[in-house]
Amino acid sequence: MKVLIVGGGIAGTSLAILLARAGVDVELAELKPTWTALGSGITLQGNALRVLRDLGVWPRVEAEGYAFDSVGIQTPTGELLFESQDIKSGGPDLPASLGMYRPALCSVLVEAAENAGAELMLGRTVTSVDPVAFDDGTTGEYDLVIGADGIRSSVREMIGIDTRPQPVGMGAWRAHVPRPARVRRTELMYGGPCYIAGYCPTGEDSIYAYLVDKVTDQAVIPRERLAAMMRELARPYGGAWEEIKPTITDDAPINYTHFEWLLVDGPWNRGNVLLLGDALHACPPTLAQGAAQCLEDASVLAELLLESGTADQKLFDEFRDRRIDRIRTVVDTSLQIARWQMEPGPDADVPGAMARVAAMMTALP
């Protein structure tokens, strides 16, 4: 079997590792000219760590990240309201959660894909998938083409699936900064001027701090003002934020994004072209399950492909049937939590919703 993967993010590189390691001829085309990943930090829950262990990269992820088993809920001044022990959704021998510098995770996956034997093609993408043609004028023949090229997937458009990302109404400011000694887990502040002020340790010496607020027009955010604007938003918050705020000084690593969501509800393929990861589904990070679902996609698809040895409609339907209910639950619950945060009401039960999804994730995908 010869497989082309379009997109070198978490889903694409993970699938490349699993297939190439089993002897499949894998080529991966990534549009960016370098493997420099954007982003600050990422929170990986146990079900994500379970797949990373299957990929063979868990020792490096464990060494480079920061593991923890609980979350703290605080007032805007930093007073602890309660702490909750997270469900170990990856099993008792893995942490409940782990924070990591996102570019570091991408580097680990790329290196593992190369070591597994996948051919990685930087600065390349496709201009057509039927037949396959690349932007440098070359062509290729493949048994299977995977569109793992993100929420704005060009492959999705090429095969005529017209699902588009939808706005959530929130935006997030993220900064990768030194870790105050007292920060040993994710802690979230509710009740202040932002919807959430939080942070997550990403290593012994680092955290990513984030503020979730109403959408800000990105056209009015000059790059040279990002740090100052984030410090101003963080000004009312106390606790560990008193140590975090003075370290937000460099505009370059600050990442501001609008939250969007996407779910392809119909068939996930056209012929031998199949979508994967964020090209199929995306949601606000209120459950910290986005990367986990991409990893699970890769794991399930690789399992089915290696069992059958062929890519046909039966396999594509089985892949969708196996994944859709779990993914829909994650997307719907993530959106519900976002709505509760924007418009609090008497029926809001954020901890309960989080616990229900975490319990669901303990089962294998």
Secondary structure, DSSP 8 states (H G I E B T S, - for coil): -EEEEE--SHHHHHHHHHHHHTT-EEEEEESSSS-----SEEEEEHHHHHHHHHTT-HHHHHHHSEEESEEEEE-TTS-EEEEEE---TT-TTS-SEEEEEHHHHHHHHHHHHHHHT-EEEET--EEEETTEEETTS-EE--SEEEE---TT-HHHHHTT-----EEEEEEEEEEEEE--TT--SEEEE-SSSSSEEEEEEEETTEEEEEEEEE---GGG--GGGHHHHHHHHHTT--TTHHHHGGG---STT-EEEEEEEEE--S-SEETTEEE-GGGTEE--TTSS-HHHHHHHHHHHHHHHHHHHSS--HHHHHHHHHHHHHHHHHHHHHHHHHHHHHHS--TT--HHHHHHHHHHHHTS--
